[in-house]
Amino acid sequence: MRLGKVATWVIALIVIVVVVIAAVVAIMLARPPAPTAPATTTTSPTPTVRKISFYTWWAGLERFAIDYLIANFTKDTGIQVEKTAVPGGAGVNAKFAIIALIMAGKPPEAFQVHCGPEIISYFMATPHKAEDFADLTSVGKEIGILDTPVGQVCLLSGKLYALPVNLHRANLILMNKHILDQYGITPPRTLDELLAACDKLKAAGVPCMVQAGADLFTVLHLWEQIFLAVAGPQKFVQFMYGMLSPDDPSIKQATEIFLKLADTFPPDWMALDWTSAVARVVDGKGAFHVDGDWAVGLIFNVYPKVKMCPIDAITPDCDIIVAPFPGTQGIYNMVIDAVGVPKGPNVDLGIQFAKYFASRQGQKIFNPYKGSIAAYPDLGKDIYFIDVQKWEVDEYARSKAQVFSLTHGALFSDVWDMLLKKAVELAQYKQAALSSWYDTVAKALQLERQLWEQSGMFIGSCDKPFAGVLPPWAKC
Ligand code: GAL
């Protein structure tokens, strides 16, 4: 009896459940689908990823120092950096890629640039010129970089638009000691000694000067060092301001020596980039390479077994001798890498990156791997792993003159581009390209001056103009 009652209840319950389910299904089918909730209605806030993009040409075999710096910055600040590396030494491709982004109104949060007029070329690409870039003068004061000589020469008409992260030297020559020993050549200290060494090596079928055509810049770089040796620092600064006469004899003199050296390049020089030119000298397939001390950084990072030594302290186990370019002793041809920050929605993050990079902490991380020296003299020599960089600290301290490298910052980008290409043509076609080279130098000087005048700017400040030169267009 009791069992029969329970069974009746169970059956009744099942019937009720089935009816309810059927009703619900019927109602659901009859209804339009419920709208999906918009993604923004979440109640718990999601943490925003702080990320910036940094445009640079430190790619490939040149990536080590920048990657190390970025990794430390992200670790210390939590800000991610997307490194967009446009390959091509000296920025042969990157500079115009950045200018194009700026012109399109889509600048990166931060970008690599040289101190010198080069940065004004970026101003020229924006509607409000320098106003479209963060004025970093107060940040420079805060981190102490403005108290250093490097910080001072990065001023444009008294303002800092890019924070310097190092000091490279452009007037260097790397020599394969084994080749010199084999042919009984003493490391050259004058242009005549260099020319004599090259005559000897050429006669023996050994490439003497290994410069690279594929990424253009080491060719103009070589002409520039010869010009510095024959013209001296004052005329060199006049060239930077477009104030030198194109008829100055130093231009012809430098060009004639350049042609002699270009005649000793390896036959395939047009296929080499600067890193492969360095490799040739390291491998003993050529005697000399003229470049900045990023080549020292490259050897340190990529060929750790190769022993480098400064010309003033040549040791028996030395493989590569590093020396001032013959005839430029006592001059520091400066290449100063810096970070510029266009104004934009993330300008604060861009400034934070530039500030970290240019600080003592950032420079201590970056420079030992880069081949350059830190801009803060008080960082001392102990932060470097190799003797050549320690020697460079002394070389800079005792230098009698400092100039800005024409190939790396001292020219407006359009002027630079025209000289870069013409110098390669000159090395290729020699006498046949000579008159067109002189025409280009004259046009370059004229345009350089015109662009300076148009900008109204100058290097340094009214109190301390760079190299004591206050150009006529400076308003002080
Ligand atoms: C220079 C730059 C150096 C190094 C070199 C070769 O213009 O200042 O840091 O990158 O080009 O790419």
Residues whose N, C-alpha, C, O or C-beta is under 5 A from the ligand:
A	BS01	GAL	G89 A90 W294 V335 D337 H408
